[in-house]
Amino acid sequence: MLSLLLAAAFASLSGLATAHIVAETEHTQEPFVGWTQDDLDAKWGTDWGFSGISTFAHLPHTRCLQHPETPYDIAILGAPFDTAVSYRPGARFGPRAIRAASARQTSFRGYNPRAALNPYREWATVIDCGDIPITPFDNALALRQMTEAFTNLAFSRAPRGSVESGVEYRRKPKLLTLGGDHSIALPTLRALNKVYGNVAVVHFDAHLDTWHPAKYPSAWVDPNNPNEQSFFTHGTMFWVAHNESLILEHKSVHAGLRTRLSGIEDNEDDTAQGWVRIACDDIDDLGAAGVAKQILDHVGTETPVYLSIDIDVIDPGLAPGTGTPEPGGWTTRELIRVLRGIEGLNVVGADIVEVAPAYDGVGETTALAAAQVGFEVLTSMVKRGMGEDGEGGKKVRDEL
């Protein structure tokens, strides 16, 4: 009797095991179309605007300062630094905010109708290089860190196809920097100078940023000592750059100016440094196309240009998230129209600065504007790299 019971129990267990195996076999997932890398990329390689790690426009991310061997044509770089401001801090969080606001930009839906191209799917290898880890404790050290970082990246290499291209613009990689306060322009200009020599600056801002540091009065510093650490600010960096002979004189332009001055001598000092000024109000008389034409006529289309865009050029009613807001500015659309109008410039580097999300609204208005500005700048850089025939020209002939 016992043996019969044991046999029955064994048969029952065997049946359960067999049923379990059959069930597992029946529910084993079949490969979607196979297990190759292409198949995996097809299944899992696309992000929605609201998914994925936050890089600019969902671009691939590489810590380029740690991996200098990484080739690229255009790289996004964050410079989270804001301890050189004269009013409200917070722009150290600008790179993070702009990247988050760029989330709806994707390579599969990045076609820009005004330029008839998708900057993320053309000839250029575009990546996000992450951020420079900048100290918030010591501005002298921060300037040294940024100068070294930008200089190292200035000597990065473009992909082989770009180096061999018949379009000269492709042969050197470019950076679009997300600030950070505007002082980051100084280390950038130092780096560009080593590659291009003096460059013109096309500067969109409510403020001059060419002030002598002694315009901020202080009994604690020597106004005649150019090495005072406190002379490095977001309102003096172009003055410092001029003294270091980094800026191409009589080719550089301010646009969107509307700030209060300490006196007419501020403009006189600016003129002496080789700048021309386009006031914010000029757009009412000239229109966006007229402002763009003035910039192009003055700078030219072959001069190497550093394009520097302070988000406070936009009226604070439309872009409140910034450190030194000035009422009466351009609309976001006006700025974008001017930027589109100067797409012919030879931009060798660019920045978008002074986005301070702590002062932005819940709708990320300022960061969204900055992200769109970034998209327009990238589009123009990629378009210039297409060459006159729009196809990128032919490869350089190898004589060896």
C-alpha positions in Angstrom: 0.0 0.0 0.0 2.8 2.4 1.0 4.6 1.7 -2.3 1.4 2.5 -4.3 1.1 5.9 -2.4 4.8 6.7 -3.1 4.4 5.9 -6.7 1.3 8.0 -7.0 3.0 11.0 -5.3 6.1 10.6 -7.6 3.8 10.6 -10.7 2.0 13.7 -9.5 5.3 15.5 -8.9 6.6 14.4 -12.3 3.4 15.7 -13.9 3.8 19.1 -12.2 7.4 19.4 -13.3 6.5 18.5 -16.8 3.6 21.0 -16.8 6.0 23.7 -15.5 8.5 23.0 -18.2 5.8 23.1 -20.9 4.5 26.3 -19.5 8.0 27.9 -19.5 8.5 26.7 -23.0 5.2 28.2 -24.1 5.9 31.6 -22.5 9.5 31.9 -23.5 9.9 35.3 -25.3 10.9 34.9 -28.9 13.5 37.5 -30.2 11.8 40.6 -31.7 13.8 40.3 -34.9 17.0 38.8 -33.5 19.5 39.7 -30.9 22.0 41.6 -33.0 23.1 45.1 -31.8 21.0 46.6 -34.6 17.9 44.8 -33.3 18.6 45.9 -29.8 19.0 49.5 -30.9 15.8 49.3 -32.9 13.9 48.1 -29.8 15.5 50.2 -27.0 17.6 52.9 -28.6 15.0 55.7 -28.9 13.9 58.1 -26.2 10.7 60.1 -25.8 11.1 63.7 -24.9 10.4 62.8 -21.3 12.6 59.7 -21.0 16.3 59.1 -20.9 19.3 60.6 -19.2 19.3 64.4 -19.5 21.8 65.4 -22.2 21.2 68.3 -24.6 18.7 67.1 -27.2 19.3 63.5 -26.1 22.8 63.6 -27.7 25.3 60.9 -26.8 27.3 61.8 -23.8 31.1 61.5 -23.3 33.2 63.1 -20.6 35.4 64.7 -23.2 37.9 66.1 -20.7 38.6 62.6 -19.4 38.5 61.1 -22.9 40.3 63.7 -25.1 40.7 61.0 -27.9 36.9 61.4 -28.6 36.4 62.9 -32.0 33.5 65.3 -32.6 32.5 68.1 -34.9 30.4 70.1 -32.5 30.1 69.5 -28.7 27.9 70.8 -26.1 29.8 71.7 -22.9 28.4 72.9 -19.6 30.3 75.5 -17.5 28.4 75.6 -14.2 30.0 78.7 -12.7 28.4 81.8 -11.2 30.6 83.3 -8.5 31.7 86.2 -10.7 28.3 87.8 -10.8 27.4 91.3 -9.6 23.8 90.7 -8.7 21.8 87.5 -8.5 23.7 84.1 -8.5 22.2 80.9 -9.7 23.6 80.4 -13.2 25.6 77.4 -12.1 22.4 75.5 -12.6 22.0 76.9 -16.1 23.5 73.9 -18.0 21.2 71.5 -16.2 18.2 73.6 -16.9 18.9 74.1 -20.5 19.6 70.4 -21.1 16.2 69.6 -19.4 14.5 72.2 -21.5 15.9 70.7 -24.7 14.2 67.4 -24.0 11.7 67.8 -26.9 14.6 68.1 -29.3 15.3 64.7 -30.8 17.3 63.5 -33.8 14.2 61.9 -35.3 12.2 65.1 -35.0 14.9 67.8 -35.3 14.3 69.1 -38.8 14.6 72.9 -38.9 12.4 74.1 -41.8 14.0 77.6 -42.0 17.4 75.9 -42.9 16.0 72.8 -44.6 18.1 70.5 -42.5 18.2 68.5 -39.3 21.4 69.5 -37.4 21.4 66.2 -35.6 21.3 64.0 -38.8 23.6 65.8 -41.2 27.4 65.6 -41.7 28.3 66.7 -38.1 29.0 64.4 -35.2 27.3 66.3 -32.4 27.8 65.1 -28.8 27.3 66.3 -25.2 30.7 66.6 -23.4 29.2 67.0 -20.0 30.3 69.8 -17.6 33.6 71.3 -16.5 33.8 70.5 -12.7 34.5 74.1 -11.6 35.2 75.1 -8.0 32.7 77.5 -6.4 35.1 78.5 -3.7 38.0 80.3 -5.5 37.6 82.4 -8.6 41.2 82.4 -9.5 41.3 78.6 -9.4 38.0 78.5 -11.3 39.4 80.7 -14.1 42.5 78.5 -14.2 40.3 75.3 -14.5 38.1 76.8 -17.2 41.1 78.1 -19.2 42.7 74.7 -19.1 39.5 72.8 -20.0 38.6 75.0 -22.9 42.2 75.0 -24.2 42.4 71.2 -24.0 39.1 70.9 -25.9 40.3 73.5 -28.5 42.8 70.9 -29.6 40.4 68.0 -29.9 40.2 66.3 -33.2 37.4 66.2 -35.7 36.3 62.9 -37.2 38.5 61.8 -40.1 35.9 62.5 -42.7 35.6 66.1 -41.5 39.4 66.6 -41.4 39.6 65.4 -45.1 36.6 67.4 -46.2 36.8 70.0 -48.9 34.9 72.4 -46.6 37.4 74.1 -44.4 34.8 74.8 -41.7 34.6 71.1 -40.9 38.2 70.6 -40.2 38.3 71.9 -36.6 35.8 70.9 -33.9 33.6 73.6 -32.3 32.1 74.1 -28.9 28.7 75.4 -27.9 29.0 76.2 -24.2 26.1 76.4 -21.7 26.8 78.8 -18.8 27.2 79.7 -16.2 27.6 83.4 -15.9 29.1 85.5 -18.7 32.6 85.5 -17.3 33.1 82.1 -18.9 33.7 83.9 -22.2 37.2 84.9 -21.1 38.7 81.4 -20.8 36.9 80.5 -24.0 38.5 83.4 -25.9 41.9 82.4 -24.4 41.5 78.9 -25.9 40.2 80.1 -29.3 43.2 82.5 -29.5 45.6 79.5 -29.5 43.8 78.0 -32.5 42.5 81.0 -34.5 44.4 84.0 -33.2 42.2 87.0 -32.5 38.6 86.5 -33.1 35.6 88.9 -33.5 32.9 88.7 -30.9 29.2 89.0 -31.7 27.7 89.7 -28.4 24.0 89.7 -27.6 23.4 91.3 -24.2 21.6 94.0 -22.3 24.9 95.1 -21.0 28.3 96.2 -22.4 30.5 93.8 -20.4 33.5 95.9 -21.4 33.6 97.9 -18.2 36.8 98.7 -16.4 36.7 96.7 -13.1 37.2 100.0 -11.1 33.7 101.0 -12.3 32.7 98.8 -9.3 34.1 101.2 -6.6 36.0 99.6 -3.8 38.6 100.9 -1.3 39.8 97.4 -0.8 41.6 96.9 -4.2 44.1 98.8 -6.3 42.3 100.0 -9.4 45.5 100.2 -11.3 46.5 96.6 -10.7 45.1 94.5 -13.6 45.9 91.2 -11.6 43.3 91.9 -8.9 41.3 88.7 -8.6 38.1 90.7 -8.2 38.6 92.3 -11.6 37.4 89.0 -13.2 33.6 89.4 -13.3 30.7 88.8 -15.7 30.7 92.5 -16.5 34.5 93.0 -17.2 35.6 89.8 -19.0 35.7 91.6 -22.4 37.8 94.4 -20.9 40.2 91.7 -19.7 40.1 90.0 -23.0 40.9 93.2 -24.8 43.9 93.8 -22.5 45.1 90.3 -23.3 44.7 91.1 -27.1 42.3 88.3 -27.6 39.6 90.2 -29.5 39.7 91.4 -33.1 39.3 95.1 -32.9 36.8 97.0 -35.2 35.1 93.7 -36.0 33.2 93.1 -32.8 29.6 94.0 -32.2 27.2 94.3 -29.2 23.5 93.9 -30.0 20.4 94.4 -27.7 22.0 97.0 -25.4 19.7 98.8 -23.0 21.4 99.0 -19.6 22.1 102.1 -17.4 25.6 103.4 -17.6 27.9 105.2 -15.1 28.2 107.9 -17.7 28.8 108.4 -21.4 32.4 107.5 -20.8 31.3 103.9 -20.6 30.4 104.0 -24.3 33.6 105.9 -25.1 35.7 103.2 -23.4 33.8 100.6 -25.3 34.5 102.4 -28.6 38.2 102.7 -27.7 38.3 98.9 -27.3 37.1 98.5 -30.9 33.4 97.7 -30.5 30.3 98.9 -32.3 26.9 99.0 -30.5 23.4 98.2 -31.7 20.9 99.3 -29.1 17.9 97.3 -28.2 15.6 100.1 -29.5 17.3 99.9 -33.0 15.2 96.8 -33.8 12.1 99.0 -33.9 13.6 101.1 -36.7 15.7 98.5 -38.5 13.7 95.3 -37.9 15.3 91.9 -37.2 16.6 91.7 -40.8 18.2 95.2 -40.6 20.0 94.3 -37.3 21.3 91.1 -38.8 22.5 93.0 -41.9 24.4 95.5 -39.8 26.1 92.7 -38.0 27.0 90.8 -41.2 28.2 94.0 -42.9 30.5 94.9 -40.0 31.9 91.5 -39.2 32.0 89.8 -42.6 31.4 86.1 -43.4 35.0 84.9 -43.3 36.1 86.4 -40.0 36.4 83.8 -37.2 33.6 84.7 -34.8 32.8 83.9 -31.1 29.1 84.1 -30.7 28.2 85.0 -27.1 24.5 85.1 -26.2 23.4 86.4 -22.8 19.8 85.4 -22.2 19.1 88.7 -20.6 19.0 90.2 -24.1 15.4 88.9 -24.0 12.9 90.9 -22.0 12.5 89.6 -18.5 8.8 89.3 -19.1 9.7 86.5 -21.4 12.9 85.3 -19.8 12.8 86.1 -16.1 15.3 83.4 -15.1 18.5 85.5 -15.2 20.8 87.3 -12.8 20.7 90.9 -14.0 17.3 91.5 -15.7 16.7 94.7 -17.6 13.1 95.6 -18.7 12.4 96.5 -22.3 14.3 93.8 -24.1 13.8 91.9 -27.3 11.2 89.2 -27.6 12.4 85.6 -27.9 11.2 85.6 -31.5 13.2 88.8 -32.4 16.4 87.3 -31.0 15.8 84.1 -33.0 15.1 86.0 -36.2 18.3 88.0 -35.8 20.3 84.8 -35.1 18.8 83.2 -38.3 19.7 86.3 -40.2 23.4 86.0 -39.3 23.7 82.3 -40.2 26.4 83.2 -42.7 28.9 84.1 -40.0 32.0 82.0 -39.5 31.2 80.9 -36.0 34.1 79.0 -34.4 32.7 78.9 -30.9 29.5 80.0 -29.1 28.0 80.3 -25.6 24.5 80.8 -24.1 24.9 82.2 -20.6 23.2 83.7 -17.6 20.3 81.3 -17.4 19.5 81.1 -13.6 16.5 78.7 -13.2 15.8 79.7 -9.6 14.2 82.9 -11.0 12.4 81.2 -13.8 8.7 80.2 -13.7 7.2 76.7 -13.4 7.0 76.6 -17.2 10.8 76.8 -17.6 10.3 79.8 -19.9 13.9 81.1 -19.8 15.5 77.6 -20.2 13.2 76.8 -23.1 14.2 80.0 -24.8 17.9 79.1 -24.3 17.4 75.6 -25.6 15.8 76.9 -28.7 18.6 79.4 -29.2 21.0 76.5 -28.9 19.1 74.6 -31.6 19.3 77.7 -33.9 23.0 78.1 -33.3 23.7 74.4 -34.0 21.6 74.6 -37.1 23.6 77.5 -38.5 26.9 75.9 -37.7 25.9 72.7 -39.4 24.5 74.6 -42.4 27.8 76.4 -42.8 29.6 73.1 -42.8 27.4 72.0 -45.8 29.5 74.2 -48.0 28.3 76.4 -50.9 26.9 73.4 -52.8 25.0 72.2 -49.8 26.6 68.8 -50.0 29.9 69.3 -48.1 32.2 69.6 -51.0 34.8 67.0 -51.9 37.6 65.5 -49.9 41.0 67.1 -49.8 43.3 65.4 -52.2 45.9 63.3 -50.6 49.2 63.9 -52.4 51.1 61.3 -50.4 
